[in-house]
Amino acid sequence: MTSLKRLLDFYINSSLHVAVAVLSFCILTAYESNLNLTTDFYVSIFCASVLGYNFVKYFGLAKFYYRSLTTRLKYIQWVSVFSLIGLGYTFCLLQNTSQLLLVVLGLITFLYAIPLGIKTPKNLRSIGGLKIYVIAIIWAMTSVVLPLLEAQEVFTADHYLILLQRIFIVIALMLPFEIRDLDIDELHLSTIPQKLGLRYTKIIGYALLGDAVLMEFFKVQFSQNRFLVLLFSAAILALMLANSKKRRSRYYTAFWVEAIPVFSLLLVFVFLRVQKP
């Protein structure tokens, strides 16, 4: 049991789980928009997600405490190295527009973690009230715009609705994390729970999820299966948000909440399996 827990902790701490979540969102976009994407594209998204999150989480530790890094962190460094190699190889195989957007997203991630040389704010992460929106935009651009660019699709009104839905869903997805960290986040971060309290934070989350579901009816290409997948995702996320509280177990947020895109993708596979003649 201890070995299983260590493996789970490594899976979460090395950002493999969050990368699977981002990848699941990408595949959901491909399913919804009928995109034909290569394995190289999906590998690049996965590797970029691992690399970006590990950079944000561990850059300071690796820089200042390199010689005293624990074995766990050294293994995470190796995961990052392999992700860098995988990204470097697959990046060269992407469309030019996809490469450009990946570079821009990488720059935003860099500025999110690295001090800007100004006393206040030090980086994008430390700007009051900005953190959750930066994360939502990066996730949405990565999981919606990048697949569309790579498939060389002409953007339609439905695509913009998917993008807005994804932003709303990711913001709602981040709220349990902000609720969990309410007592440890610095006041200058001005997170939504800090400004509005737990009750109104949850109400905002429910409203965002409800709006995301309603947007589905405004799409030109309406699909019952896609609607059911979205409704399932919103319902599960609303339930997880309702049960969120301060000092909640890290597994509740870092594993179960972050696994919602994965569960949604599994539901897609179930639909495809059932409908297969």
C-alpha positions as CSV (number, residue, x, y, z in Angstrom):
1,M,0.0,0.0,0.0
2,T,2.9,2.3,0.8
3,S,4.5,1.7,-2.6
4,L,1.2,2.4,-4.3
5,K,0.8,5.7,-2.4
6,R,4.4,6.6,-3.4
7,L,3.7,5.9,-7.0
8,L,0.5,7.9,-6.9
9,D,2.3,10.8,-5.2
10,F,5.0,10.7,-7.9
11,Y,2.4,10.6,-10.6
12,I,0.7,13.7,-9.2
13,N,3.9,15.6,-8.2
14,S,5.6,15.0,-11.5
15,S,2.7,16.7,-13.3
16,L,1.9,13.5,-15.2
17,H,-1.7,13.6,-14.0
18,V,-2.4,17.3,-15.0
19,A,-0.8,16.5,-18.4
20,V,-3.2,13.7,-18.9
21,A,-6.0,16.1,-18.0
22,V,-4.9,18.6,-20.6
23,L,-4.4,15.9,-23.2
24,S,-7.9,14.6,-22.4
25,F,-9.3,18.1,-23.1
26,C,-7.4,18.1,-26.5
27,I,-8.9,14.8,-27.5
28,L,-12.4,16.0,-26.5
29,T,-11.9,19.0,-28.8
30,A,-10.8,16.7,-31.6
31,Y,-13.9,14.5,-31.0
32,E,-16.3,17.4,-30.8
33,S,-14.9,19.1,-34.0
34,N,-14.1,15.9,-35.9
35,L,-10.4,16.7,-36.2
36,N,-7.9,14.3,-37.5
37,L,-4.7,14.9,-35.5
38,T,-1.4,13.0,-35.4
39,T,0.1,11.1,-32.5
40,D,3.0,13.6,-32.7
41,F,0.7,16.5,-31.9
42,Y,-0.7,14.7,-28.8
43,V,2.8,13.8,-27.6
44,S,3.8,17.4,-27.9
45,I,0.8,18.6,-25.9
46,F,1.5,16.0,-23.2
47,C,5.2,16.8,-23.0
48,A,4.7,20.6,-23.0
49,S,2.2,20.3,-20.2
50,V,4.5,18.2,-18.0
51,L,7.4,20.5,-18.7
52,G,5.4,23.7,-18.1
53,Y,3.9,22.6,-14.8
54,N,7.2,21.2,-13.5
55,F,8.9,24.4,-14.4
56,V,6.3,26.5,-12.5
57,K,6.4,24.2,-9.5
58,Y,10.1,23.4,-9.2
59,F,12.1,26.1,-10.9
60,G,13.1,27.8,-7.6
61,L,14.0,24.5,-5.9
62,A,16.1,23.3,-8.8
63,K,17.9,26.6,-9.0
64,F,18.8,27.2,-5.4
65,Y,18.9,23.7,-3.9
66,Y,20.2,21.6,-6.8
67,R,22.9,19.7,-4.8
68,S,20.5,18.9,-1.9
69,L,17.5,17.8,-4.1
70,T,15.8,14.7,-2.7
71,T,15.6,11.5,-4.8
72,R,12.0,12.3,-5.5
73,L,12.8,15.7,-7.0
74,K,15.6,14.2,-9.0
75,Y,13.2,11.7,-10.6
76,I,10.9,14.6,-11.4
77,Q,13.8,16.3,-13.1
78,W,14.3,13.3,-15.2
79,V,10.6,13.3,-16.2
80,S,11.1,16.9,-17.2
81,V,14.2,16.1,-19.2
82,F,12.4,13.3,-21.1
83,S,9.5,15.6,-21.7
84,L,11.8,18.3,-23.1
85,I,13.3,15.7,-25.5
86,G,9.8,14.6,-26.5
87,L,8.7,18.1,-27.0
88,G,11.8,19.1,-29.0
89,Y,11.3,16.2,-31.4
90,T,7.6,16.5,-32.0
91,F,7.6,20.4,-32.0
92,C,9.5,20.2,-35.4
93,L,6.7,18.1,-36.9
94,L,3.9,20.6,-36.0
95,Q,2.3,23.2,-38.3
96,N,4.0,26.6,-38.2
97,T,0.9,28.2,-36.6
98,S,0.9,25.6,-33.9
99,Q,4.6,26.1,-33.2
100,L,4.0,29.9,-32.9
101,L,1.2,29.5,-30.4
102,L,3.1,27.0,-28.4
103,V,6.0,29.5,-28.1
104,V,3.6,32.2,-27.0
105,L,2.1,29.9,-24.4
106,G,5.5,28.9,-23.2
107,L,6.5,32.6,-22.8
108,I,3.3,33.2,-20.8
109,T,4.2,30.2,-18.6
110,F,7.7,31.6,-18.2
111,L,6.4,35.0,-17.1
112,Y,3.9,33.3,-14.8
113,A,6.7,31.8,-12.7
114,I,9.8,34.1,-13.3
115,P,10.2,37.5,-11.6
116,L,9.8,40.3,-14.0
117,G,12.5,42.5,-12.4
118,I,9.9,44.7,-10.8
119,K,9.4,44.8,-7.0
120,T,5.6,44.5,-7.2
121,P,4.4,42.4,-8.9
122,K,7.2,39.9,-9.1
123,N,5.5,37.7,-11.8
124,L,2.1,37.1,-13.4
125,R,1.3,34.6,-10.7
126,S,1.6,37.3,-8.0
127,I,-0.8,39.8,-9.6
128,G,-3.9,40.0,-7.5
129,G,-6.8,38.1,-9.0
130,L,-5.0,37.2,-12.2
131,K,-3.8,33.6,-11.5
132,I,-7.0,31.6,-12.2
133,Y,-7.7,33.5,-15.4
134,V,-4.1,33.0,-16.7
135,I,-4.4,29.3,-16.1
136,A,-7.9,29.1,-17.7
137,I,-6.7,30.9,-20.8
138,I,-3.6,28.7,-21.2
139,W,-5.6,25.5,-20.8
140,A,-8.2,26.7,-23.2
141,M,-5.7,27.9,-25.9
142,T,-3.8,24.6,-25.5
143,S,-6.8,22.3,-25.6
144,V,-9.0,24.2,-28.1
145,V,-7.1,26.6,-30.3
146,L,-4.0,24.5,-30.8
147,P,-5.9,21.4,-32.1
148,L,-7.8,23.6,-34.5
149,L,-4.7,25.3,-35.8
150,E,-2.9,22.0,-36.1
151,A,-5.8,20.6,-38.1
152,Q,-5.8,23.8,-40.2
153,E,-9.5,24.3,-39.5
154,V,-11.3,27.5,-40.4
155,F,-12.6,29.0,-37.2
156,T,-16.4,29.0,-36.9
157,A,-18.9,30.3,-34.3
158,D,-19.1,26.8,-32.8
159,H,-15.3,26.8,-32.3
160,Y,-15.5,30.1,-30.4
161,L,-18.3,28.7,-28.2
162,I,-16.1,25.6,-27.5
163,L,-13.3,28.0,-26.4
164,L,-15.6,30.0,-24.1
165,Q,-17.0,26.8,-22.7
166,R,-13.5,25.5,-22.0
167,I,-12.5,28.7,-20.2
168,F,-15.6,28.6,-18.0
169,I,-15.1,24.9,-17.2
170,V,-11.4,25.4,-16.3
171,I,-12.2,28.3,-14.0
172,A,-14.8,26.2,-12.3
173,L,-12.2,23.4,-12.1
174,M,-9.7,25.7,-10.4
175,L,-12.1,26.9,-7.7
176,P,-11.8,23.8,-5.5
177,F,-8.0,24.4,-5.4
178,E,-8.5,28.0,-4.4
179,I,-11.0,27.0,-1.7
180,R,-8.5,24.4,-0.4
181,D,-5.7,27.0,-0.2
182,L,-7.8,29.7,1.3
183,D,-5.9,29.8,4.6
184,I,-2.5,29.5,3.0
185,D,-2.7,31.8,0.0
186,E,-1.2,35.3,0.6
187,L,-3.8,38.1,0.7
188,H,-2.3,40.0,-2.2
189,L,-3.3,37.1,-4.5
190,S,-6.9,38.2,-4.2
191,T,-8.3,34.8,-5.1
192,I,-12.1,34.5,-5.6
193,P,-12.7,32.8,-2.2
194,Q,-10.6,35.5,-0.5
195,K,-12.7,38.2,-2.1
196,L,-16.2,36.6,-2.0
197,G,-16.1,33.8,0.5
198,L,-16.9,30.1,0.1
199,R,-20.6,30.4,-0.6
200,Y,-20.4,33.0,-3.4
201,T,-17.3,31.3,-4.9
202,K,-19.4,28.1,-5.3
203,I,-22.3,30.0,-6.7
204,I,-20.0,31.5,-9.3
205,G,-18.7,28.1,-10.2
206,Y,-22.3,26.7,-10.6
207,A,-23.1,29.7,-12.8
208,L,-20.1,29.2,-15.0
209,L,-20.9,25.5,-15.4
210,G,-24.6,26.3,-16.2
211,D,-23.6,28.8,-18.8
212,A,-21.2,26.3,-20.4
213,V,-24.0,23.8,-20.7
214,L,-26.5,26.4,-22.1
215,M,-24.0,27.4,-24.8
216,E,-24.3,24.0,-26.3
217,F,-27.7,24.8,-27.5
218,F,-26.4,27.8,-29.5
219,K,-24.1,25.7,-31.6
220,V,-24.9,25.1,-35.3
221,Q,-23.8,21.5,-35.1
222,F,-25.6,20.1,-32.0
223,S,-24.9,16.6,-30.9
224,Q,-26.8,14.7,-28.3
225,N,-23.7,12.7,-27.3
226,R,-21.5,15.8,-27.0
227,F,-24.2,17.4,-24.9
228,L,-24.4,14.4,-22.6
229,V,-20.6,14.4,-22.1
230,L,-20.6,18.1,-21.3
231,L,-23.6,17.7,-18.9
232,F,-21.8,14.8,-17.2
233,S,-18.6,16.9,-16.8
234,A,-20.5,19.9,-15.4
235,A,-22.6,17.7,-13.0
236,I,-19.5,15.9,-11.6
237,L,-17.6,19.2,-11.3
238,A,-20.5,20.9,-9.6
239,L,-20.7,18.0,-7.1
240,M,-17.0,18.2,-6.4
241,L,-17.2,22.0,-6.0
242,A,-20.2,21.6,-3.6
243,N,-18.0,19.3,-1.4
244,S,-14.9,21.5,-1.5
245,K,-13.7,23.0,1.7
246,K,-10.6,24.5,3.3
247,R,-7.8,22.1,4.0
248,R,-9.4,19.4,2.0
249,S,-7.2,16.4,1.2
250,R,-4.7,17.1,-1.7
251,Y,-5.9,13.9,-3.4
252,Y,-9.4,15.4,-3.6
253,T,-8.3,18.3,-5.7
254,A,-4.9,17.2,-7.3
255,F,-6.2,13.8,-8.3
256,W,-10.0,13.5,-8.3
257,V,-11.0,17.1,-9.4
258,E,-8.2,17.1,-12.0
259,A,-9.4,13.7,-13.3
260,I,-12.8,15.1,-14.5
261,P,-11.5,15.7,-18.1
262,V,-10.3,12.1,-18.1
263,F,-13.6,10.8,-16.9
264,S,-15.3,12.8,-19.6
265,L,-13.1,11.3,-22.3
266,L,-13.8,7.8,-21.0
267,L,-17.5,8.5,-21.4
268,V,-16.8,9.5,-25.0
269,F,-15.1,6.1,-25.5
270,V,-18.2,4.4,-24.0
271,F,-20.5,6.2,-26.4
272,L,-18.3,5.3,-29.4
273,R,-18.2,1.6,-28.2
274,V,-21.9,1.4,-27.7
275,Q,-22.7,2.9,-31.1
276,K,-20.2,0.9,-33.0
277,P,-22.0,-1.5,-35.3
